[in-house]
Amino acid sequence: MPDKIRLLPDAIANQIAAGEVIQRPASVVKELMENAVDAGASTIRVFVKDAGKTLISVVDDGCGMSETDARLSFARHATSKIRSTADLFAIRTMGFRGEALASIAAVAHVEMKTRREQDELGVRLELRDSKLVAQELCQASKGTSITVKNLFYNVPARRKFLKSDTVEFRHIVNEFLHVAMAHPELFFSLQHNDKEIYHLPQTNLRQRIVAILGKTYNERIVPVEEITDAISIRGFVGKPEYAQKKRRHQYFFVNKRFVRSAYLYHALRAAYDDLIPKETHPLFVLFIDIDPDRIDINVHPTKQEIKFEDEQIVYNYVRVVVRHALGKHHATPVLDFDEEPGLRFDQHQPPRVDVKSPKSGRTRTRAEDNWERMYADLEKAVPNPKPSPSLQFSAEPDNDILSGADTAHPGRMTLDASPTPSQTPGKPFQVHGKYIVHQIKSGLVFIHQRRAHKRILFEKYLRAFENGDVISQKSLFPETVTLPTDNAVLLKAMLPELFLLGFDIENTGHNEFLVRSIPAELLDAPITATLHSLIEQYQINLDLKLDHRENIARATAAGAAVKVGTALSETEMNNLINQLFACEFPATDPDGLRTYIKIKLEDLDRDFA
């Protein structure tokens, strides 16, 4: 029987190894930028085309390489960073494994030009399939220029699973910012399809943060600094009142290397206990400096995971130092988050037995406890249930989105702060400002008002892409909005579709936008907050690999849909019900979550038997 085990050819082995290091175009950007930092560059320029699928080029003014070093740099496990096992525990450079260039050359066409300051001529190398196909002397500026073309051209399976240009470029921006944030003393620029996206001059950390996140963040952050013999922590954390419902703008660096660590985040979040609601997240840019022999960064080829020799000490330092910084700068919380109103009970109901709540100590009625248990089940949404046939109501569907009695603004939702309608048979009523309950022939239907409105708006916006039939509201005083660069890039790509949905937005400067009109449903919302929310929801949807227009319709619907806790008039509730069941898929919202549930009369009769 023949032997089964054999050595893989070098080409296949290199491609397999490259898969661990080079996962997408952003991986190339990360590795080349880190090499440029290690080379002592003061200026690093990144050029990208088609989100890195066509071209990635990183140019630096670092120390450059000799002809021999340049050729050897593409060999696997060839590195200038370590010499012995002991060096693995004293790493202060970004790279050290000697895998990056070899991995890139295994899956792309690569050209390198490099020159040392003392050399009159530089050297040009060209590689295909990890093989050197050209080597010659050339004119070159001091430093190194590496151009990567046709990434994954020889690994079609990997190239096939790359996502849209928008998604891949977002990953490139993230990796670019990780390096640029860690080195404010260096100049960085990023160009995409011949347009400069970031231009970051040499500066200090605070100014670098503001240049990346936006001018408004200058007043949102407080400094953190604590230097000891064991560990040093410095950077900036967000004031409690600017905590966000999504985890954005959160950066941990250990010895200037960006890392992801749930352990560190838990320590930092603990510093905000009692300062911000549990469901919100602070922004931060924190640098931890510690002796390299007390950490292990050699956990994964991407070098973004880390292990500490004494995790408890690090945990306590982070928690205490951040808490101290917040107190020192009087960063007190401003809790202004939406809360759901409690159930309302008719004052003429008969007396009820009171019980003591074990959690809060507040006296609660047994009726409240029973109702809480009953409605808790409504929170358990079943993902992607099959659409059900439309429920039959006596009223005809109304095609105007929650117009209510607001004839001055067709399509605009009118908020009515009047008391919850009495529970007269046949009339809808609200529960917790979240659910609408309506009697039908077979029993009761419970409708999640926000999800239902999202479904209505989503289908409305999809139709608008086809026929442009949407109502917008022009502002008497157009508003200028300035966005962070990454958000500005996304908004520019969204403008043509947003125009079809009723937005009139003009890009008047690098990151400035003039907003002249918005969809009628968003009329009462602050324009700046609306755009930030729209872009944030669009970013969240990117990983779902949705069609561009579907993503925008989803994001806009999420921003415009009625919020939980909003009191609706009887007319508004009836309009929402009628329009939901006039939708093509009324059973779910755009995210596949249930919009309603039915309780049959016979089930109620059986429960009361």
Secondary structure, 3 states (H helix, E strand, C coil): CCCCCCCCCHHHHHHHHHHHHCCCHHHHHHHHHHHHHHCCCCEEEEEEEHHHCCEEEEEECCCCCCHHHHHHCCCCCCCCCCCCHHHHHCCCCCCCCCCHHHHHHHHCEEEEEEECCCCCCEEEEEEECCEEEEEEEECCCCEEEEEEECCCCCCHHHHHCCCCHHHHHHHHHHHHHHHHHHCCCCEEEEEECCEEEEEECCCCHHHHHHHHHCHHHHHCEEEEEEECCCEEEEEEEECHHHCECCCCCEEEEECCEEECCHHHHHHHHHHCCCCCCCCCECCEEEEEEECHHHEECCCCCCCCCCEECCHHHHHHHHHHHHHHHHHHCCCCCCCCCCCCCCCCCCCCCCCCCEEECCCCCCEEEHHHHHHHHHHHHHHCCCCCCCCCCCCCCCCCCCCCCCCCCCCCCCCCCCCCCCCCCCCCCCCCEEECCCEEEEEECCEEEEEEHHHHHHHHHHHHHHHHHHHCCCCEEEEEEEEEEECCHHHHHHHHHHHHHHHHCCCEEEECCCCEEEEEEEEHHHCCCCHHHHHHHHHHHHHHHHCCCCCHHHHHHHHHHHHHCCCCCCCCCHHHHHHHHHHHCCCCCCCECCCCCECEEEEEHHHHHHHCC
